[in-house]
Amino acid sequence: QVQLVESGGGLVQAGGSLRLSCVASGSTFSINVMGWYRQAPGKQREWVASITSGGRSNYVDSVKGRFTISRDGAKNTVNLQMNSLKPEDTAVYYCYAHSYSCKDQVCWGQGTQVTVTS
């Protein structure tokens, strides 16, 4: 099994920055892709960004140029640097990992709240 713990959420004004981190533990050798989803109140969970074990990253269009995902394999950590934040970025952000040791091959963190005020 893989356990994921997020940190770094908080309250920020529009235009500001936050950095989210997610630390994986357990069967980390089985992880390939890691990334982030988010869920705003009353909306479905939305994929935000992902990064492969080889460092290839992808982003949803709405965050391209503002968010940067990075991964430290030695520390089993994935980070999401969020710049130029907008009120519409307000959501609970969830770290995820693709691993055959997870139920349905996806493990989830508990989520961290990001609130952007105008």
Backbone bond lengths (Angstrom), bond angles and torsions (degrees), N, CA, C in turn:
res aa  C-N    CA-C-N  psi(-1)  N-CA   C-N-CA  omega(-1)  CA-C   N-CA-C  phi
1 Q - - - 1.466 - - 1.525 108.98 -
2 V 1.320 114.93 154.77 1.460 121.90 178.23 1.524 108.28 -119.71
3 Q 1.311 116.49 132.39 1.452 121.32 176.19 1.535 108.45 -109.96
4 L 1.333 115.18 138.77 1.464 121.23 -178.56 1.529 109.05 -124.98
5 V 1.321 115.72 133.14 1.466 120.74 179.02 1.526 108.36 -129.65
6 E 1.345 115.24 120.56 1.465 120.95 -179.59 1.518 110.75 -95.18
7 S 1.309 114.49 157.84 1.468 121.50 173.55 1.517 108.33 -154.33
8 G 1.331 115.55 164.73 1.457 119.70 172.27 1.510 116.22 105.74
9 G 1.322 118.28 -3.43 1.453 118.99 177.93 1.519 111.06 -70.80
10 G 1.336 115.87 172.86 1.444 119.50 178.71 1.504 112.29 165.28
11 L 1.324 114.05 -164.34 1.464 122.48 -178.37 1.517 108.59 -109.92
12 V 1.329 116.51 131.27 1.455 120.90 -178.40 1.523 109.00 -146.77
13 Q 1.313 115.94 152.18 1.462 120.25 176.24 1.523 110.40 -79.94
14 A 1.308 115.65 155.99 1.457 120.77 176.83 1.526 109.83 -55.17
15 G 1.327 114.98 137.80 1.448 120.86 -176.22 1.514 114.00 92.50
16 G 1.306 116.26 -12.07 1.455 121.00 -178.87 1.514 112.84 -83.95
17 S 1.334 115.01 -174.36 1.462 121.64 -175.84 1.514 111.05 -131.96
18 L 1.314 115.06 151.67 1.455 123.21 171.38 1.519 108.04 -143.26
19 R 1.317 115.24 153.70 1.459 120.73 176.51 1.514 108.42 -125.22
20 L 1.326 115.53 120.05 1.457 121.41 176.84 1.531 109.42 -97.25
21 S 1.309 114.97 143.70 1.466 120.51 175.98 1.517 109.61 -128.88
22 C 1.306 115.14 150.44 1.464 121.87 178.54 1.520 107.63 -139.34
23 V 1.321 115.39 122.53 1.461 120.90 179.94 1.518 109.07 -107.64
24 A 1.312 115.65 128.90 1.459 121.64 178.29 1.519 110.19 -99.95
25 S 1.326 114.81 144.62 1.463 120.69 175.04 1.519 108.60 -140.86
26 G 1.301 115.98 169.29 1.460 120.53 -177.72 1.519 110.27 93.32
27 S 1.316 116.29 -132.41 1.473 122.04 -176.31 1.532 111.05 -81.59
28 T 1.316 116.10 59.19 1.467 120.47 -174.22 1.527 112.62 -67.39
29 F 1.333 116.87 -21.62 1.459 119.72 179.25 1.522 111.85 -63.82
30 S 1.348 115.98 -19.98 1.461 120.55 -176.01 1.527 113.17 -89.73
31 I 1.332 117.19 -2.14 1.467 120.92 -176.27 1.517 110.88 -81.57
32 N 1.345 116.67 134.66 1.454 119.17 169.30 1.526 109.94 -110.47
33 V 1.306 118.30 -73.34 1.465 120.78 -179.49 1.528 110.91 -90.33
34 M 1.317 116.35 140.01 1.466 123.07 170.05 1.522 108.49 -127.68
35 G 1.314 115.71 156.60 1.459 117.42 -179.56 1.507 112.85 -177.22
36 W 1.336 113.93 -162.60 1.463 121.41 -175.59 1.523 111.10 -136.52
37 Y 1.303 114.68 139.68 1.456 123.77 166.67 1.530 106.55 -116.26
38 R 1.310 115.68 166.67 1.460 120.50 171.89 1.519 109.87 -143.55
39 Q 1.326 114.09 154.85 1.461 119.75 178.45 1.514 109.37 -138.76
40 A 1.313 114.70 116.67 1.463 121.25 176.62 1.523 109.24 -88.70
41 P 1.311 117.44 157.31 1.471 120.51 179.89 1.523 111.92 -55.37
42 G 1.315 116.13 128.54 1.449 121.18 177.31 1.510 114.95 76.57
43 K 1.332 117.11 6.53 1.466 120.10 -178.75 1.522 110.78 -121.89
44 Q 1.324 114.91 162.20 1.460 119.77 177.04 1.519 110.41 -74.66
45 R 1.318 114.29 157.01 1.464 119.18 176.80 1.526 108.73 -64.65
46 E 1.336 115.80 136.29 1.467 122.51 -175.15 1.527 109.58 -121.54
47 W 1.318 115.65 131.84 1.460 119.58 173.83 1.523 109.58 -68.93
48 V 1.331 117.30 137.74 1.454 122.20 -176.94 1.530 112.27 -111.06
49 A 1.330 115.57 -52.20 1.464 119.28 -175.76 1.516 109.21 -162.26
50 S 1.337 115.35 156.49 1.456 120.54 176.47 1.518 109.87 -147.14
51 I 1.322 114.71 161.05 1.459 120.58 178.12 1.517 108.55 -146.87
52 T 1.328 115.83 135.27 1.462 120.04 -179.21 1.529 110.08 -84.73
53 S 1.308 115.47 171.18 1.458 119.83 176.94 1.525 111.15 -63.87
54 G 1.333 116.28 -21.87 1.452 120.76 177.76 1.510 113.97 -88.46
55 G 1.349 116.46 -2.15 1.461 120.43 175.81 1.519 115.76 96.10
56 R 1.332 116.83 5.68 1.459 118.52 179.10 1.522 108.71 -79.41
57 S 1.333 116.59 129.23 1.457 121.24 -175.85 1.524 111.10 -117.22
58 N 1.333 114.12 153.94 1.456 121.73 175.67 1.516 109.12 -141.77
59 Y 1.332 115.34 152.51 1.458 120.68 -176.62 1.535 110.76 -137.89
60 V 1.314 115.47 150.88 1.455 119.69 168.61 1.529 107.25 -69.78
61 D 1.309 117.13 147.70 1.468 120.68 -173.78 1.525 112.84 -56.13
62 S 1.313 116.51 -35.57 1.469 119.78 -173.66 1.527 113.56 -67.65
63 V 1.331 118.64 -14.22 1.466 120.23 -179.12 1.526 112.87 -115.72
64 K 1.314 117.10 -3.41 1.469 120.09 -179.47 1.527 110.63 -59.14
65 G 1.310 115.25 134.52 1.458 120.44 -178.67 1.518 113.94 85.47
66 R 1.331 117.35 -11.11 1.465 120.87 179.67 1.529 112.09 -115.82
67 F 1.319 116.93 -35.69 1.459 121.99 -178.35 1.527 109.70 -107.63
68 T 1.320 115.05 145.62 1.454 121.14 175.98 1.528 109.30 -132.95
69 I 1.330 115.37 125.65 1.456 120.15 177.75 1.520 108.84 -100.98
70 S 1.322 116.12 140.96 1.452 120.63 178.67 1.524 108.75 -142.36
71 R 1.312 114.48 162.98 1.462 118.81 -174.82 1.520 109.45 -142.50
72 D 1.307 115.49 137.41 1.458 122.04 175.46 1.520 107.25 -117.26
73 G 1.314 115.75 101.26 1.453 120.03 -176.81 1.514 113.28 -63.40
74 A 1.310 116.89 -36.22 1.467 120.50 -178.40 1.525 111.08 -65.52
75 K 1.336 116.03 -32.89 1.465 120.79 -178.80 1.522 112.04 -99.96
76 N 1.335 117.32 0.51 1.459 121.63 -179.08 1.527 111.19 53.57
77 T 1.315 115.13 45.14 1.448 121.47 -175.04 1.524 111.12 -125.56
78 V 1.331 115.29 142.04 1.455 120.41 170.52 1.522 107.10 -124.03
79 N 1.324 115.55 136.87 1.455 121.50 -177.93 1.525 110.45 -119.75
80 L 1.316 115.11 152.66 1.465 120.76 174.79 1.526 107.51 -130.46
81 Q 1.321 115.40 106.83 1.461 120.94 176.12 1.516 107.87 -87.45
82 M 1.321 115.63 120.77 1.464 120.69 -175.65 1.521 108.67 -116.38
83 N 1.312 115.59 114.84 1.465 122.09 179.38 1.519 110.13 -114.53
84 S 1.318 115.45 164.33 1.471 121.15 178.34 1.525 111.02 49.59
85 L 1.303 115.42 47.61 1.463 120.06 -175.95 1.519 111.97 -64.59
86 K 1.317 114.60 146.93 1.454 122.82 -179.09 1.534 108.81 -121.42
87 P 1.328 117.69 156.00 1.470 119.06 177.17 1.526 113.02 -55.15
88 E 1.309 117.13 -31.94 1.467 120.16 179.75 1.525 113.20 -71.75
89 D 1.321 117.70 -7.34 1.468 121.01 173.61 1.535 111.60 -82.35
90 T 1.322 116.42 -7.03 1.463 120.72 179.32 1.525 110.49 -60.66
91 A 1.316 116.14 124.43 1.469 121.31 -176.92 1.522 108.89 -177.89
92 V 1.320 114.62 170.28 1.458 120.32 165.77 1.528 106.62 -89.08
93 Y 1.312 116.21 126.60 1.458 121.96 -178.57 1.527 109.67 -101.22
94 Y 1.331 115.03 129.69 1.450 121.90 -177.27 1.523 110.06 -116.31
95 C 1.289 115.59 129.39 1.458 121.77 172.05 1.520 108.24 -82.21
96 Y 1.343 116.52 144.99 1.460 119.31 176.01 1.526 109.40 -139.67
97 A 1.310 113.95 159.98 1.461 121.06 177.55 1.516 109.64 -141.65
98 H 1.317 115.69 134.39 1.462 120.92 173.84 1.528 108.63 -88.44
99 S 1.310 115.30 121.99 1.456 120.33 -178.97 1.514 108.85 -156.58
100 Y 1.338 115.81 140.83 1.464 118.90 178.70 1.525 111.71 -68.07
101 S 1.322 117.06 -13.00 1.458 120.04 179.80 1.521 112.74 -88.08
102 C 1.331 116.88 -0.31 1.469 121.07 179.35 1.522 110.03 -99.58
103 K 1.329 115.34 154.56 1.452 120.24 174.39 1.522 109.06 -61.14
104 D 1.327 117.08 130.28 1.469 121.85 -176.29 1.525 111.89 55.64
105 Q 1.335 115.61 21.76 1.467 124.51 175.57 1.524 113.44 65.47
106 V 1.330 117.50 18.64 1.461 121.08 175.71 1.520 108.90 -135.69
107 C 1.313 116.50 128.05 1.456 122.46 172.58 1.524 108.75 -107.63
108 W 1.340 114.95 150.27 1.461 120.50 -176.32 1.522 110.58 -127.49
109 G 1.334 114.81 147.90 1.444 119.81 168.93 1.521 109.70 -84.04
110 Q 1.333 115.62 -179.81 1.455 120.32 -175.17 1.528 112.11 -84.71
111 G 1.317 117.61 -13.96 1.452 121.77 178.55 1.515 112.59 98.15
112 T 1.321 115.60 150.28 1.460 121.38 176.14 1.530 108.17 -138.98
113 Q 1.319 115.59 134.97 1.465 121.02 -174.64 1.530 111.27 -80.73
114 V 1.321 115.11 132.52 1.462 122.36 171.89 1.523 107.22 -121.09
115 T 1.322 116.02 123.12 1.460 121.24 179.71 1.519 108.95 -124.24
116 V 1.325 115.96 124.24 1.462 121.71 -179.15 1.525 107.79 -115.44
117 T 1.311 116.62 120.51 1.460 121.57 -179.06 1.530 110.86 -98.67
118 S 1.304 114.84 149.25 1.476 119.46 -178.71 1.513 111.25 -90.14
